[in-house]
Structures are given as structure tokens and as C-alpha cells.
Amino acid sequence: MTQNGKISRREFLARSAKAGISIAAVAGAARLFYESDVQKMFSPPQVVSGLKDYSISPVTGQMMSIVSGSVRSQTVRKAVELLGGIDRFVKPGETVLLKPNIGFARPPRVCATSHPDIISEVTKLCYKAGAKKVFVTDNPINDPKSCFEISGISAAAQKNGAEVILPKADYFKPLSLPGGRLIKNQPVLYEPLKNIDKVIGIAVVKDHHRSGASMTMKNWYGLLGGGRNIFHQDINTIIVELAMLVRPTLVILDATQVMVSNGPTGGSVSDLKQTNIMIAGCDQVAVDSFGATLLNMKPADLPYLLKAEGLGLGTTNFESLKPIYAKG
Amino acid sequence: MPEIANHSRTQTIISYALIILLVLIAAAVGLKQQFYESFTSEPPDSTPAGNTENTILSDNLFGSDFTPAGQIETYNSANLYEKIDGKADLYLNNGFASLQCRRFSGKSVKDRWAEVYLYDMADGENAFAVYSLQKRSEGVPLDWAQFGYSTSDSAYAAAGKYYIEIFLSSEDDSLLASAKSAARKLVSAVSFGKTEIPILNLFPADNLVNDSFKFIRADAFGCSDLENIFTAEYKINGNSITAYLTKNRPADTYAKYYRFLLDNGANRLQNNLKLPDSGAVELFGTNEIFFSTNGFLAGVRGSTTIEDLHQTAVKLLKSLSEK
């Protein structure tokens, strides 16, 4: 520094050099820390690839049963018995997941949800076969707790020793279906399925404004998380992909009372038709093809059935399976 | 010199302050990034905040024996599916604006409840569309309502731009009476006088089935060219006949619909309407006469004789010609 307060050339150069080095250091550090793809800064979530196959070996002549009667506990018991009994599906020590349709907070009498009497009866049957534990889960449209309670399914499950699994955020894992177009890195209610031995789908026959009908294949929609309404634009494909994803041990389709109009929510008994039929089967495409007839539809009226058949997921010609008809 | 020393101290303080500020900014950025919202996160809350405190659902619509259970839920077109899933399209395709719903529970018996859905459909025609498309055949008309009915466990009404549904926990006469009363309060609160849908007056009154009007926004009778169709039911000689009409359609709608029918296997029938753009067909056991006049496309259809259909078609044509 000079006497008159001005800095010397040497000092000016030294300060400039220091400032330059500082700026270069900051810029270098910024470049070092810069990440153009912010998602790389986080460990990518582990994406599950498909689900295990829960199905059992097919037995000719015991693929599908159709039981008539108005008492659900009796008809479902009979329907399972006709397929060879619950012992064919559940072995001692196994864990079983029941997947009912509990989409809405509606009482059982309006049949917008699976009926609690079926949950009770199937739970009892599983334990009778020596199941280690029976679980019940679904990811409802409405508030889960209300849906499980108002549908009567919580009470039915708990009364018979089944554990209700309400969906929680950390139960969902990103999952991709091998060969799938829509189920890619999609949140799926995976935790309840992860270590389970057998899966039984329990659905109800309903008119569905978007897909035409909601039955056993559409019931797997309740395993999806996230903003799943985006799939409504391609409803037939998502139903088929869900049927590819979930190869159940058994499906049960309740048509004791069919929601013939204003589905899938319904809300009034005036939307129902008493048909007194219970269907059980190992081929969900066949079971749904029969269910369609109860809504005065043919498989051709439901594109997802034809697509599923084309992919070898089952047959729409349910009669070819020689279903066993009986009274409950 | 002292002056220079003071300058240096000031500079040092400012420099340290700037460094501390930069460190704080860096820490804030780092902290913010720790809570970065992943793209795979769960969906947003299904009940976004809305201005619901001053709505009619804030009132206890069911009287002193009931109490509102929980908050008023509000839904918009982006999240309607979170309440009614696959049925959302029905509303979205008919001008849906918003939905409010609320449950009211019995004070003494909590299992005794009613759930009210108040759909804002933007205008009366839209509200009428969703009302008519879901109308339960077993419904008993609410005699005080322009458009309203009840079943054993629910009540429905269209009033002004609103469509109202009330679902009950059980088939209970006194609960249903409360629901009807609540529906009446709602209707009077959200609408003013009669909902005007002038086109309904064009349907001939003779043999018209009471409260049988419907409004189909798109794809009427499976034909993508038939939009905004109003229908009415008639009973003639014990047979049901559906009359339909739409206005302000493109000029070629008649020709397109005729082609649609023929492409789907319809057989031409003798047509006695003395009108250039008119035709008669038989398709899978259903006879139909249809015509274009005075800016309207209209017709009658049913599993009855062509003579019965002709009778209604002539009256409908007369009504439209006078307008």
C-alpha cells in the first residue's frame, strides 16, 4: 500500500490473483457438485419384477364350480368343496392372502364390496386346512379404514382370526410387469403379497361404467397404488395386465346379488338383481366370462376377456372347462 | 495508515459475513434437497381443501337426531375418481364442476347414517343428464320435486345445476323420511324455481310416461354421431316406445345415422312420413322411424308395430314443425 492510500501494482496483482483463484475455486466446486439429473442424487427405488405365481396345478373337471343358493356361507363352501375341497388349495402351515373388493365405504347390503359372509367362511376354511395365518387386504378407493369397517369385512376377518392389513405408504413398492406396457415402475401393494404362499381373490359381479363389468380380474385393480385413475383411459389393458401379474390360487365370484346398474358404486338395493349364484374357479378368465352372462353380456362385450384369452391367461369358453353345477 | 487499517477490518468483517451467508445458503439448499419429493411418491391427499365451510352441507340437514360425521369432502375433476372410481367418467363427460359430500350419523345409533352427495354440474342440462342416466326404474317420484325420486334406501334429485344423491345405511322408513326432507331442503337451497329445459316441452304429451325423460350427451344408441339426445318413453297399446330428438346438429347427421343403421344390419321399411329426410328401418327386432326437420334430428323406436311408431312420429314431427 502506498502512502497516499493507493495500492501498489504488486499488491494489485496479488489481490487480483487471489480473487481469481477464489472465483475459480468456487466455480470448480460448483461444477464438481453439479448434477443435471437430480434423481441421480437419490438411491433409485428397488423395482420389483412381477409377482410369484400363486396358482396350483390344474385338474381337469375341477376348474370351475357354479353353485346356486342365497346363503353365501353355504354356497361358497360348496363351491370350494366341488373343486376338490380347500385342502387342494391351502396346505398346512401356509399363509393365505384374501383379496376382496373393498373399494367403497358402503354397507354389504348394496353389494358394492365383497360380502363379509364370504370372508368369514373362506377364512374358516383356510384355518381348517391348517393355514398358519390368513390375511385380508385391499387398497380401497375411499378411506381404507371406513371401507373395511362399513363393508363389514374388518369385523368378519377379525372374528375368524384373519389379520386385516390396511394399506400404508411403505407397503407399496414400485413394480414392473415383465412384458407389461402399463405396469411399469408402478406402486403396487406389495408387502402383503411378498411372503405369502397363496392368494384367493374374492369379488362380486358389478356393472362398471368404464370397463363394462367388474369381477375377479378387475378386482386386482385394488392392488395398485399411486394415481391409478390414469389407467381408466386404457382400462382393458390394465385389467389384462393385472391378470398377468396376479396368478391366483383360487378366485371366488359372488353373484348372489348382482349390481346390474349404476356400478361400480351403486348405493341402493334398487341397483341389484337377485341371481343366487356363487362361482369358484382356478381360471379367472373363465369365471369372469360366466359372470358376464349374469349382466346379459357376452365375453365379446368385454374386450379385456378376449385380450386375456388371446394371451393364454384362460378361456372365455367356460363350458369347455366342464363347470360343476350344484345347489348350495 | 489508521484509516487504511480501518478499511481492512471492515473489509474483513464484510468478507466473513458474506462467507457465513454463503455457508447458510449452501446448508439450506442441502437441507431442502434431503426432502426432495420423489416422482414415485404416493398420490396427493384425496380431500383437497376447499371453501366448504359456508355450504349447505354445513347445516344439519337431518335434524336434531343426527350430527354431521367428519368434514365436508370436496372433489374436483382431477380427483373425482378417488371418491367414485370408474363412475367418474359419467360425470366428467357431462360437465362436472365439483362434488361435495358429507355423512350424517344418528346421535343415539351411530350405525344409522346418511351420506349426501352434492354434484355441481355447471348447468341444469348437465345435472339433468346425470340424473336421468342413472334413474332407477323402481324409483318413486318425489311429488314436490321437478326431477326427483326415492328408492327404499336412497333419494335423488336434479335441481338447478346440482345433482343430489342421498344414500342410507339401511332400508329404514323413518331414515328415508329424513332423507326426503333433507333432499327437499337441499333442493330449495341450491335452486330457484323450475329448471328450464325447453326442449322437453317438444315431446308430445299423449301417452307420455311420466318422468321418463333422459338426456344422453354422446354415443346415443351406439352411434358416435348422435350427441345431446333427449329421449322420452311412451306407452302405446301396451308397448314401450322411445322417442328422441336433438337440435342444432350438423346437416349430415341424418345421413350419417341412416348409414350407421344400415351398416349394422338394419333393413329398410316402408316409410309413410311425408318428409324428404325421413326413413324407417328394422334392426334386431326393433323398428325405428327417424327424420330431420326444422334443425332437429328426431325419431321413435321400439319393439312394436311400425303403425304404433308412426302414430307417435307424426305427433313428434308436428310438434317440431311448429317450433
Chai-1 contact restraints between the chains, C-beta under 6 A:
chainA,res_idxA,chainB,res_idxB,connection_type,confidence,min_distance_angstrom,max_distance_angstrom,comment,restraint_id
A,M1,B,I4,contact,1.0,0.0,6.0,A-B,restraint_1
A,P45,B,T40,contact,1.0,0.0,6.0,A-B,restraint_2
A,P107,B,S169,contact,1.0,0.0,6.0,A-B,restraint_3
A,I141,B,D85,contact,1.0,0.0,6.0,A-B,restraint_4
A,A169,B,E42,contact,1.0,0.0,6.0,A-B,restraint_5
A,P174,B,T40,contact,1.0,0.0,6.0,A-B,restraint_6
A,H208,B,G86,contact,1.0,0.0,6.0,A-B,restraint_7
A,H209,B,G86,contact,1.0,0.0,6.0,A-B,restraint_8
A,H209,B,K87,contact,1.0,0.0,6.0,A-B,restraint_9
A,H209,B,L90,contact,1.0,0.0,6.0,A-B,restraint_10
A,R210,B,G86,contact,1.0,0.0,6.0,A-B,restraint_11
A,R210,B,D89,contact,1.0,0.0,6.0,A-B,restraint_12
A,G226,B,P43,contact,1.0,0.0,6.0,A-B,restraint_13
A,G227,B,P43,contact,1.0,0.0,6.0,A-B,restraint_14
A,N229,B,Y81,contact,1.0,0.0,6.0,A-B,restraint_15
A,N262,B,Q134,contact,1.0,0.0,6.0,A-B,restraint_16
A,P264,B,D85,contact,1.0,0.0,6.0,A-B,restraint_17
A,P264,B,G86,contact,1.0,0.0,6.0,A-B,restraint_18
A,T265,B,I84,contact,1.0,0.0,6.0,A-B,restraint_19
A,T265,B,K87,contact,1.0,0.0,6.0,A-B,restraint_20
A,G267,B,S154,contact,1.0,0.0,6.0,A-B,restraint_21
A,G267,B,F167,contact,1.0,0.0,6.0,A-B,restraint_22
A,S268,B,T151,contact,1.0,0.0,6.0,A-B,restraint_23
A,S268,B,D153,contact,1.0,0.0,6.0,A-B,restraint_24
A,S268,B,S154,contact,1.0,0.0,6.0,A-B,restraint_25
A,V269,B,D153,contact,1.0,0.0,6.0,A-B,restraint_26
A,S270,B,R136,contact,1.0,0.0,6.0,A-B,restraint_27
A,S270,B,E138,contact,1.0,0.0,6.0,A-B,restraint_28
A,S270,B,T151,contact,1.0,0.0,6.0,A-B,restraint_29
